[in-house]
Amino acid sequence: MTLNNKKIINAVIALTLVTLLAGCSNWSKRNRNTAIGAGLGAIGGSVLTHGDGLGTLGGAALGGVIGNQSSR
């Protein structure tokens, strides 16, 4: 992969991320915390299980629950 292709891929990823986050601007605090918890849980689950899909899903589920309950 050339340097130019990497720049294009990074630009597309950044644009996609900005677009997705802009769609979440009117979420309640509880919904944001749930989404953030699920994202962080997925990353943690993936790291702890060395990329296993089930570990990633489990981490996302657990993180989402914790994020949801933390806003009470």
C-alpha positions as CSV (number, residue, x, y, z in Angstrom):
1,M,0.0,0.0,0.0
2,T,1.4,3.3,-1.0
3,L,1.6,6.4,1.2
4,N,-1.1,8.1,-1.0
5,N,-3.5,5.2,-0.4
6,K,-2.9,5.4,3.3
7,K,-3.7,9.1,3.4
8,I,-7.0,8.5,1.4
9,I,-8.0,5.7,3.7
10,N,-7.3,7.8,6.8
11,A,-9.3,10.7,5.4
12,V,-12.3,8.5,4.7
13,I,-12.1,7.0,8.2
14,A,-11.9,10.4,9.8
15,L,-14.8,11.7,7.7
16,T,-16.9,8.7,8.6
17,L,-16.1,9.1,12.3
18,V,-17.0,12.8,12.3
19,T,-20.3,12.1,10.4
20,L,-21.3,9.4,12.9
21,L,-20.4,11.5,15.9
22,A,-22.4,14.5,14.5
23,G,-25.5,12.2,14.4
24,C,-25.2,11.6,18.2
25,S,-25.2,15.2,19.2
26,N,-28.8,15.2,20.5
27,W,-28.5,12.0,22.6
28,S,-29.2,12.1,26.3
29,K,-26.4,11.8,28.7
30,R,-27.4,8.2,29.5
31,N,-27.4,7.2,25.8
32,R,-24.0,8.8,25.3
33,N,-22.6,7.0,28.4
34,T,-24.0,3.7,27.1
35,A,-22.4,4.1,23.7
36,I,-19.1,5.2,25.2
37,G,-19.1,2.3,27.6
38,A,-19.9,-0.2,24.8
39,G,-17.1,1.2,22.7
40,L,-14.5,1.1,25.5
41,G,-15.8,-2.3,26.6
42,A,-15.3,-3.6,23.1
43,I,-11.8,-2.3,22.9
44,G,-11.0,-3.8,26.3
45,G,-12.6,-7.1,25.5
46,S,-10.7,-7.3,22.3
47,V,-7.4,-6.5,23.9
48,L,-7.9,-9.0,26.8
49,T,-8.9,-11.8,24.5
50,H,-6.4,-11.0,21.8
51,G,-9.0,-10.1,19.2
52,D,-11.5,-12.9,19.8
53,G,-14.9,-11.9,18.5
54,L,-16.8,-13.3,21.4
55,G,-14.6,-11.5,23.9
56,T,-15.1,-8.2,22.0
57,L,-18.9,-8.6,22.0
58,G,-18.9,-9.6,25.7
59,G,-16.8,-6.5,26.5
60,A,-19.1,-4.3,24.5
61,A,-22.2,-5.7,26.3
62,L,-20.6,-5.3,29.7
63,G,-19.3,-1.8,29.0
64,G,-22.7,-0.8,27.7
65,V,-24.5,-1.9,30.8
66,I,-21.9,-0.2,33.0
67,G,-22.2,3.0,31.0
68,N,-25.9,2.9,31.1
69,Q,-26.1,2.4,34.9
70,S,-23.4,5.0,35.6
71,S,-25.7,7.9,34.6
72,R,-28.4,7.2,37.2
